[in-house]
């Protein structure tokens, strides 16, 4: 699946389940790990898990591959590794604490409220 298609698919999945503060970061020039990071917040542990599960479901249904999943059991921070795209779904307090956006010290490619 092409990068743009994958990003759009993830964004649609997150929007479908009402993810909060969705942020897309182009990190291709900063790391070889991934090209894009998508960061969003969930309103509860259950919401965080549901968002991650739905992203996985939509990507698989579209023929995409899931390289890894982490953190869903606790529900504070879930990570879905799609290769070219890594998705971070966090509770707001965890997102504030780790401040991934500031870690990369860059402006977002796109922000969706």
C-alpha positions in Angstrom: 0.0 0.0 0.0 1.3 3.4 -0.9 2.3 5.8 1.9 -0.3 8.4 1.1 -3.1 5.7 1.0 -1.9 4.2 4.3 -1.8 7.6 6.0 -5.3 8.5 4.7 -6.7 5.1 5.8 -5.3 5.5 9.3 -6.6 9.1 9.6 -10.1 8.0 8.5 -10.1 5.1 11.0 -9.1 7.5 13.8 -11.7 10.0 12.8 -14.4 7.3 12.5 -13.9 6.5 16.2 -13.5 10.2 17.3 -9.8 10.3 18.2 -8.8 13.6 19.7 -5.9 15.9 18.7 -4.8 13.9 15.7 -1.3 14.9 14.5 0.7 13.8 11.5 4.5 14.1 11.6 6.7 13.5 8.6 9.9 12.1 10.2 11.4 10.5 7.0 14.4 13.0 7.1 14.9 12.5 10.8 14.9 8.7 11.2 15.1 5.4 9.3 12.6 3.8 11.5 9.5 5.1 9.8 8.4 7.9 7.4 5.3 9.1 9.3 4.1 9.2 12.9 0.5 9.7 13.6 -0.2 10.7 17.2 -3.7 11.0 18.7 -5.4 10.9 22.1 -8.2 8.7 23.3 -10.7 9.7 26.0 -10.3 6.6 28.2 -8.3 3.4 28.3 -11.1 1.6 26.5 -11.1 4.3 23.8 -7.3 4.0 23.3 -7.6 0.3 22.8 -10.6 0.6 20.5 -8.8 3.2 18.3 -5.7 0.9 18.0 -7.9 -2.1 17.3 -9.9 -0.3 14.6 -6.7 1.0 12.9 -5.4 -2.6 12.7 -8.8 -3.9 11.5 -9.0 -1.3 8.7 -5.4 -1.8 7.5 -5.8 -5.6 7.4 -9.1 -5.2 5.5 -7.3 -3.1 2.9 -4.6 -5.7 2.5 -2.0 -3.9 4.6 0.4 -5.4 7.1 0.8 -4.9 10.8 4.4 -5.2 11.8 3.8 -4.8 15.6 1.5 -3.7 18.3 2.4 -2.6 21.9 0.7 -1.3 25.0 -2.9 -2.1 24.4 -3.3 -4.2 27.6 -2.7 -1.3 29.9 -4.7 1.1 27.6 -2.7 4.2 28.4 -0.6 4.1 25.3 -1.0 1.9 22.3 1.4 1.7 19.4 0.7 0.2 16.0 3.6 -0.3 13.7 2.6 -0.3 10.0 6.2 0.1 8.7 6.0 3.4 6.8 3.5 4.7 9.4 3.7 4.3 13.2 0.5 5.2 15.1 0.6 6.3 18.8 -2.7 6.4 20.6 -2.4 7.8 24.1 -4.4 9.1 27.0 -4.0 12.9 27.3 -2.0 12.7 30.5 0.4 10.2 29.0 0.7 12.2 25.8 1.5 15.4 27.8 4.1 13.5 29.9 6.0 12.0 27.0 5.5 14.9 24.6 6.4 13.0 21.5 5.6 16.1 19.3 8.2 18.1 21.1 10.7 15.2 21.1 10.8 15.5 17.3 10.9 19.3 17.6 9.1 20.0 14.4 5.9 21.5 13.1 3.1 19.0 12.3 2.5 18.1 8.7 -1.2 18.3 9.5 -3.3 18.8 12.6 -6.9 17.7 13.0 -8.9 18.9 16.0 
